[in-house]
Amino acid sequence: MTSADSKRTGGIGWQNGSLVGSENPANFGYRYSNPTKRYRRSGDEEEDKQLPANVVVQLQNRQGEDLANHMDIPTNSSVDDLQALVHSLLEQEGSDDDAKTIPYSFYVKVEKNGVVDDVEITTTLADLVKTHELSTEDVLQLTYQPLAVFRVRPVTRCTDTMPGHTEAILHVSYSPDGRHLASGGGDTTVRFWDVNTNLPKHTCKQHKNHVLCTAWSPDGTRFASSDKNGTLILWDPITGKPLFTKAKAHRQWITSISWEPMHLNGGKCERLVTSSKDSTCKIWNVRTQQCLLTLSGHTDSVECVRWGGEGFLYTGSRDRTIKVWTAKDGDVLGKLVRTLKGHSHRINTLALSSDHVCRTGPFDHRGTKFLNQEDAYQAAVEKYKKFAEQGPERLVSGSDDYTLFLWHPADDKHPIKRLTGHQQAVNHIAFSPDGRYFASASFDKKVKLWNGFSGDFLLTLTGHVGAVYQVAWSSDSRFLVSASKDSTAKLWEVPSGKRARATLPGHADEVYALDWAPNGASVATGSKDRTIKIWKH
């Protein structure tokens, strides 16, 4: 055998009794036994279709303004790479120094079944192109959106347990500046707590029945509560004294209260709307202590009312409809604009993309204090203007028919999308403060996360072993906390975590009430075990 033959790695196999090998490669019995030459599997063709090394993208902000011209960037660019690119381009345009520290999220427009959706890039461009089978021949439109600069630390431990209530706690809520905490429950009392010492400040006993709903005014100076008898009471949180009491505000119990946002009506914060089981809603002026208007039109109990940032009222009812009413200055107050139909069962909950901005008014994570009402009003207007650049106000409704609907209620009576996936009634919905996501809680023990613009399903958060009653977001939109019948609350990281980042145990019974302080400092949970627990980092 020659030396050349000895080097050859050809294998030898028997075929019909005749010897075949590297000397006779035409024979189909022959193959190289060289381990680097593998048989090709049928699925390998796809792997050969390698993505190109680069793609052409066009960066633009939420308003559709282009940032620089078309750019050729590596296909495997991650979110961090894109962020660095945006920072350097904005720097060239002479933006202020703060722009360098702002984190961004990125979206690509993807067409599915004739509908164009914004899909977020969570890993790399290449993954997104593969997942959605995007053409790399076309220019990819990349929309960048600023995220919160500050970071809220995840809550993990219980720092205080506050007893006092003698029945189940149905509501806990922080004031817009995060400096006061109020609770209401089945023992007919409203209680105000000191946030710094976690001790009781005032116990208010004017209600004669279960306190069913509560709401802070956006300027944080007043607190409204209502009970099962239909009584509405307005409180001063500093003194704990009632400012006004309306004994029979409605014929039946009040189901929901919503204040007029501070950036409307000159920042006076003097109007609120209540909805009731008597199928009406009433708009009140708390300064003159009068009912301005009764909204009638629903044929069954109104379960939820929201006063939107664009100056509309939204009411969701057991009659399966949502009604949109005018409430802007200069408009006729309480004129019915449109009726949104789509649900096949009673509507339980409504959430607006502007809920957090309207709730917190002029306050932010820095704990700014205002010298007078005019400064606060201007700050609230600026804050809302900045938020409104995202596009139209969005509304999501959740129902006993197990579905959610996404609407643009100010413009259109038809839903943008019908969202299915829950296997039992949808109990509560909350938009993230930046409007990019919303979370839905259901009796099927799941929390589902959805894209706040397109309504696309993102992921299911599983872990609770009982019905989920409520969800609350951290003010930087990076964490979500959920309260459940299983006596725990759970903390989730968004949008990455399918499994809970932490479980907050300790309550001896179902957790009904939940709130995350708007300044991000702490979470309060209220339970059937008659205690409130405060959770911090």
C-alpha positions in Angstrom: 0.0 0.0 0.0 1.4 3.4 -1.0 1.9 6.2 1.5 -0.9 8.1 -0.2 -3.2 5.2 0.4 -2.2 5.0 4.0 -3.1 8.7 4.5 -6.5 8.3 3.0 -9.3 8.1 5.5 -11.8 6.3 3.2 -13.9 3.6 4.9 -14.6 0.1 3.6 -18.0 -1.5 3.6 -19.5 -4.7 2.2 -22.1 -4.3 -0.5 -23.8 -7.5 -1.9 -20.7 -9.5 -1.0 -18.3 -7.3 -3.1 -15.7 -5.1 -1.6 -16.2 -1.4 -2.2 -14.1 1.4 -0.8 -12.2 4.5 -1.6 -10.9 2.9 -4.8 -14.5 2.7 -6.1 -16.3 5.8 -4.9 -19.0 5.6 -7.6 -20.5 2.6 -5.7 -23.3 3.8 -3.5 -22.1 1.5 -0.7 -19.1 3.8 -0.2 -19.0 6.7 2.2 -16.2 8.6 3.9 -15.9 7.5 7.5 -14.2 10.9 8.2 -16.0 12.1 11.3 -16.2 15.7 10.1 -18.3 14.6 7.0 -21.7 13.9 8.4 -24.7 12.8 6.6 -26.9 15.7 5.9 -30.2 15.6 7.9 -33.3 16.8 6.1 -33.8 19.8 8.4 -30.3 21.2 7.7 -31.4 23.2 4.6 -32.9 25.9 6.8 -29.7 26.3 8.8 -27.9 26.9 5.6 -30.0 29.9 4.9 -27.8 32.1 7.0 -29.0 35.6 7.8 -26.9 38.3 6.2 -24.3 39.9 8.4 -25.9 43.3 8.2 -29.4 44.8 7.9 -30.5 48.3 6.9 -32.6 50.1 9.5 -34.2 53.4 9.9 -34.5 54.7 13.5 -37.4 56.9 14.5 -39.0 58.1 17.7 -42.6 57.6 18.8 -43.7 60.7 16.9 -42.4 59.2 13.6 -39.5 61.7 13.3 -36.4 60.0 11.7 -33.1 59.9 13.6 -30.3 60.1 11.0 -30.6 58.4 7.6 -30.7 54.6 6.7 -28.0 52.7 8.5 -26.3 49.4 7.9 -25.9 47.6 11.2 -24.9 44.1 12.3 -27.8 41.6 12.4 -26.8 40.3 15.7 -27.0 43.7 17.4 -28.5 43.5 20.9 -30.7 46.1 22.7 -27.6 47.4 24.4 -25.9 48.0 21.0 -28.9 49.8 19.7 -29.1 51.9 22.8 -25.4 52.9 22.4 -26.1 53.8 18.8 -29.1 56.0 19.7 -27.1 57.8 22.4 -24.2 58.6 20.0 -26.7 59.9 17.3 -28.6 62.0 19.8 -25.3 63.4 21.0 -24.4 64.5 17.5 -27.7 66.3 17.3 -26.7 68.2 20.4 -29.2 66.8 22.9 -28.7 67.6 26.6 -26.4 65.6 28.8 -29.3 63.7 30.4 -29.9 62.0 27.0 -26.8 59.8 27.5 -28.2 58.1 30.6 -31.7 57.4 29.3 -32.3 53.7 28.5 -34.5 52.8 25.5 -36.7 50.1 24.2 -36.9 49.2 20.5 -39.9 48.1 18.4 -40.1 46.8 14.8 -43.3 47.1 12.7 -44.4 43.6 11.8 -47.4 42.9 9.6 -49.6 39.9 10.6 -52.8 39.0 8.8 -53.0 42.5 7.4 -52.5 44.2 10.8 -49.3 46.1 11.6 -48.1 45.6 15.1 -45.1 47.0 17.1 -43.0 44.1 18.3 -40.4 44.7 20.9 -36.8 43.6 20.5 -35.9 41.7 23.7 -32.7 39.9 22.7 -31.1 40.6 19.3 -32.3 41.8 15.9 -31.4 38.4 14.4 -33.8 36.6 16.8 -36.6 39.0 15.9 -36.0 38.6 12.2 -36.0 34.7 12.5 -39.1 34.6 14.8 -41.3 36.8 12.6 -39.7 35.8 9.3 -38.9 39.4 8.3 -37.3 40.2 5.0 -33.8 41.4 5.3 -34.0 43.0 1.9 -36.3 45.7 3.2 -35.5 48.6 5.4 -36.5 47.7 9.0 -38.3 50.6 10.7 -37.0 50.7 14.3 -39.0 52.8 16.8 -37.1 53.8 19.9 -38.9 54.8 23.1 -37.3 56.2 26.3 -37.7 54.2 29.5 -37.7 55.4 33.1 -34.2 56.7 34.1 -34.7 55.8 37.7 -34.9 52.2 39.0 -37.3 51.0 41.6 -35.7 48.4 43.8 -37.7 45.1 44.0 -39.5 44.5 47.3 -38.5 41.3 49.0 -39.1 41.6 52.7 -41.9 42.5 55.1 -40.8 45.4 57.3 -44.1 46.0 59.2 -47.4 44.4 60.0 -50.1 46.9 60.9 -53.1 45.6 62.9 -56.1 47.8 63.6 -58.9 46.8 61.3 -61.4 44.4 62.8 -62.7 43.0 59.5 -61.3 42.1 56.1 -59.3 45.0 54.4 -60.7 45.7 51.0 -58.6 48.7 49.9 -55.1 50.1 50.5 -53.8 53.0 48.5 -50.9 55.4 48.7 -51.4 59.1 48.1 -50.0 60.4 44.7 -46.8 61.6 46.4 -46.4 58.4 48.4 -46.4 60.2 51.7 -49.7 58.9 53.1 -51.3 55.5 53.2 -55.1 55.0 53.5 -57.1 51.8 54.0 -60.8 50.9 54.1 -62.6 47.6 54.9 -65.4 45.6 56.1 -65.3 47.1 59.6 -66.8 50.4 58.2 -63.7 52.4 59.1 -61.3 54.4 56.9 -57.8 54.5 58.4 -54.9 56.8 57.6 -51.3 55.5 58.4 -48.0 57.3 58.8 -45.8 56.0 56.0 -42.5 56.7 57.9 -43.3 55.0 61.2 -46.0 52.7 59.9 -48.3 53.6 62.8 -51.9 54.6 62.7 -52.6 58.4 62.4 -56.4 58.6 62.2 -59.3 56.2 62.4 -62.4 57.6 60.8 -65.7 55.9 61.8 -68.4 57.9 59.9 -69.4 55.1 57.5 -72.2 52.7 58.7 -71.4 49.9 56.3 -68.5 48.1 54.4 -66.2 50.7 52.8 -66.3 49.4 49.1 -64.2 52.0 47.2 -61.7 54.7 47.9 -59.7 57.2 45.8 -57.1 60.0 46.4 -57.4 63.3 44.6 -54.4 63.8 42.2 -53.0 66.7 44.3 -53.0 64.4 47.4 -55.0 66.8 49.6 -58.3 64.9 49.8 -59.4 61.3 50.0 -62.9 60.0 49.0 -64.5 56.9 50.2 -67.9 55.3 49.8 -69.8 52.4 51.4 -72.4 49.8 50.8 -75.2 52.2 51.8 -74.4 54.5 49.0 -72.8 57.2 51.2 -70.0 59.3 49.9 -67.5 60.9 52.3 -64.6 63.3 51.6 -61.7 63.3 54.1 -58.9 65.6 55.0 -55.9 63.1 55.3 -54.0 65.5 57.6 -56.7 65.9 60.3 -58.7 62.8 59.6 -61.9 64.9 59.6 -64.7 64.6 57.0 -64.9 67.6 54.7 -68.3 66.7 53.4 -70.7 63.8 53.7 -73.4 62.8 51.2 -75.7 60.3 52.9 -77.6 59.0 49.9 -75.3 59.8 47.1 -76.8 56.8 45.2 -79.8 54.6 45.7 -77.6 51.5 45.9 -74.0 51.0 46.8 -71.2 52.8 45.0 -68.9 50.6 43.0 -66.2 52.9 41.8 -64.8 56.5 42.3 -62.6 58.5 39.9 -61.2 62.0 40.2 -60.8 64.5 37.4 -57.1 64.5 36.4 -55.1 67.6 37.6 -54.0 68.7 34.1 -57.6 69.4 33.2 -59.8 72.1 34.6 -57.0 74.4 35.7 -55.6 72.0 38.4 -58.5 72.7 40.8 -59.0 68.9 41.6 -62.6 69.6 42.7 -64.6 67.2 40.5 -65.1 63.4 40.9 -67.3 60.8 39.4 -69.0 57.9 41.2 -70.6 54.8 39.6 -73.2 52.7 41.3 -75.2 49.5 41.3 -78.2 51.7 40.6 -77.0 51.8 37.0 -76.2 55.5 37.1 -73.0 57.6 37.5 -72.9 61.0 39.1 -70.4 63.9 38.7 -69.8 65.8 42.0 -68.2 69.2 42.7 -66.6 68.7 46.1 -66.0 72.4 46.7 -69.7 73.3 46.3 -70.7 69.9 47.6 -73.2 69.4 44.8 -74.1 66.8 42.2 -73.5 68.5 38.9 -74.9 65.7 36.7 -76.3 62.2 36.7 -75.3 60.0 33.7 -78.0 57.5 33.0 -78.1 55.2 30.0 -76.8 51.9 31.3 -79.5 49.3 31.9 -77.6 47.4 34.7 -75.1 48.1 37.5 -72.1 50.2 36.5 -69.1 48.3 37.7 -66.3 50.7 36.9 -65.7 54.3 35.9 -62.6 56.1 34.7 -61.9 59.8 34.1 -59.5 59.8 31.2 -56.6 62.1 30.5 -58.2 63.4 27.3 -61.3 64.7 29.1 -63.6 61.8 28.6 -65.5 59.6 31.1 -65.5 55.8 30.5 -68.2 53.6 32.3 -68.2 49.8 32.1 -71.4 48.0 33.1 -73.0 44.7 33.7 -75.1 45.4 30.6 -72.0 44.4 28.6 -71.3 47.9 27.2 -68.8 50.6 27.8 -70.1 54.2 27.4 -67.9 57.2 26.6 -69.1 60.6 27.9 -67.7 64.1 27.4 -66.3 65.9 30.5 -63.8 68.5 29.0 -63.9 72.1 29.8 -65.8 73.8 26.9 -67.8 70.7 26.0 -71.3 69.9 27.1 -70.7 68.0 30.4 -71.9 64.4 30.2 -72.9 64.1 26.6 -72.8 60.5 25.4 -70.2 60.2 22.6 -70.3 56.5 21.8 -71.1 53.1 23.1 -68.4 50.3 22.9 -69.9 46.9 22.4 -68.1 43.5 22.1 -68.2 41.7 25.4 -70.7 38.9 25.8 -70.8 39.1 29.6 -70.7 41.7 32.4 -67.7 44.1 32.4 -65.6 43.9 35.6 -62.8 46.3 35.1 -61.4 49.1 32.9 -57.8 50.3 32.7 -56.5 53.4 30.8 -53.0 53.8 29.4 -52.9 57.2 31.2 -54.1 55.9 34.6 -50.7 56.3 36.4 -50.1 59.8 34.9 -53.5 60.9 36.0 -53.3 59.3 39.4 -49.9 60.9 40.3 -50.7 64.4 39.0 -47.6 66.6 39.3 -45.6 64.3 41.5 -42.7 62.1 40.4 -40.1 59.7 41.9 -37.9 62.7 43.1 -40.4 63.7 45.7 -40.7 67.3 44.4 -42.6 69.7 46.6 -44.6 72.6 45.1 -44.8 76.1 46.5 -48.3 76.8 45.2 -51.1 75.2 43.2 -50.2 77.0 39.9 -46.7 75.4 39.9 -48.2 72.0 40.6 -50.7 72.5 37.8 -48.0 73.4 35.3 -46.0 70.4 36.3 -49.0 68.1 35.8 -49.7 69.6 32.4 -46.1 69.1 31.3 -46.0 65.6 32.5 -49.2 64.7 30.7 -48.1 66.4 27.5 -44.9 64.3 27.5 -46.9 61.1 28.1 -49.4 61.9 25.4 -46.7 61.9 22.7 -47.1 58.1 22.7 -50.3 58.4 20.7 -54.0 58.1 21.5 -55.3 57.1 24.9 -55.9 53.4 25.1 -58.6 51.6 27.1 -58.7 47.9 28.0 -61.8 46.2 29.4 -61.9 42.8 31.2 -65.0 40.7 31.5 -66.7 37.6 32.9 -66.6 36.3 29.3 -62.9 35.5 30.0 -61.7 38.0 27.3 -60.2 41.5 27.2 -60.8 44.1 24.5 -58.3 46.9 23.6 -60.0 50.1 22.4 -59.1 53.6 21.2 -62.2 55.0 22.8 -61.8 58.7 21.9 -61.7 57.9 18.2 -63.5 54.7 17.4 -66.3 52.5 18.6 -64.7 49.3 17.2 -62.2 47.4 19.3 -58.5 47.3 18.1 -58.2 43.7 19.3 -60.0 41.0 21.2 -57.6 39.3 23.6 -58.2 35.7 24.6 -56.3 33.3 26.8 -57.7 33.5 30.3 -59.8 30.5 31.3 -62.0 32.2 33.9 -63.3 35.7 34.6 -60.9 38.6 34.3 -60.8 40.4 37.6 -58.4 43.3 37.3 -56.3 45.0 34.7 -53.5 47.5 35.1 -51.4 49.4 32.5 -47.7 49.9 33.3 -46.9 53.6 34.1 -45.1 54.1 30.7 -48.0 52.5 28.8 -45.9 49.8 27.1 -47.6 46.9 28.8 -50.7 45.9 30.6 -51.3 43.0 33.0 -54.5 41.2 33.6 -55.4 39.2 36.7 -57.9 36.4 36.6 -59.7 33.8 38.7 -57.8 31.1 36.6 -54.8 31.8 39.0 -52.8 33.4 36.2 -51.5 36.8 35.4 -51.1 37.6 31.7 -48.8 40.2 30.2 -49.8 42.0 26.9 -48.2 44.6 24.6 -49.8 48.0 25.6 -49.9 49.3 22.0 -51.0 46.4 19.8 -52.5 44.1 22.4 -50.2 41.2 21.5 -49.9 38.5 24.1 -46.5 38.4 25.6 -46.4 35.8 28.4 -48.3 34.1 31.3 -47.0 34.5 34.8 -47.8 31.3 36.6 -47.2 30.5 40.3 -50.3 31.4 42.3 -52.3 28.5 43.5 -55.5 30.6 44.0 -57.5 33.2 42.1 -55.5 36.4 41.5 -57.4 39.5 42.8 -55.2 42.5 41.9 -52.0 43.6 40.2 -49.8 46.7 40.7 -46.8 48.1 38.8 -43.7 49.7 40.1 -43.4 53.3 38.9 -40.5 52.4 36.6 -42.5 49.7 34.8 -39.9 47.0 35.5 -41.7 45.1 38.2 -45.2 43.8 38.8 -46.7 42.6 42.0 -49.9 40.4 42.3 -52.2 39.6 45.2 -54.0 36.3 45.4 -56.5 34.2 47.2 -53.6 31.9 48.1 -52.6 34.3 50.9 -49.4 35.5 49.2 -48.3 38.3 46.9 -45.8 37.6 44.2 -43.2 39.9 42.6 -42.5 39.5 38.9 -39.8 41.0 36.7 -41.1 42.4 33.4 -41.0 41.4 30.6 -38.4 38.7 31.2 -39.6 36.6 34.1 -42.1 33.8 33.7 -41.3 32.6 37.2 -41.9 34.9 40.2 -38.8 36.9 41.3 -40.0 36.6 44.9 -43.0 35.4 46.9 -44.2 37.7 49.7 -45.7 35.3 52.3 -47.0 36.1 55.8 -50.7 36.8 55.5 -52.9 34.3 57.2 -55.8 34.6 54.7 -56.7 35.9 51.2 -54.9 39.1 50.0 -57.6 41.4 48.7 -55.9 44.8 48.5 -52.6 45.9 47.0 -50.7 49.1 46.1 -47.2 50.1 45.1 -46.3 53.6 46.3 -45.9 55.9 43.3 -42.5 57.0 44.6 -41.4 53.3 44.5 -40.5 53.1 48.1 -42.8 50.3 49.3 -45.7 48.0 48.6 -48.7 47.6 50.9 -50.9 44.5 51.0 -54.3 44.3 52.8 -55.8 40.9 53.7 -58.8 39.1 55.0 -56.7 38.4 58.1 -57.4 42.1 59.1 -53.7 43.2 58.8 -51.8 45.4 56.4 -48.2 44.4 55.6 -45.6 46.8 54.2 -42.9 45.4 51.9 -39.6 47.0 51.0 -36.3 46.2 49.4 
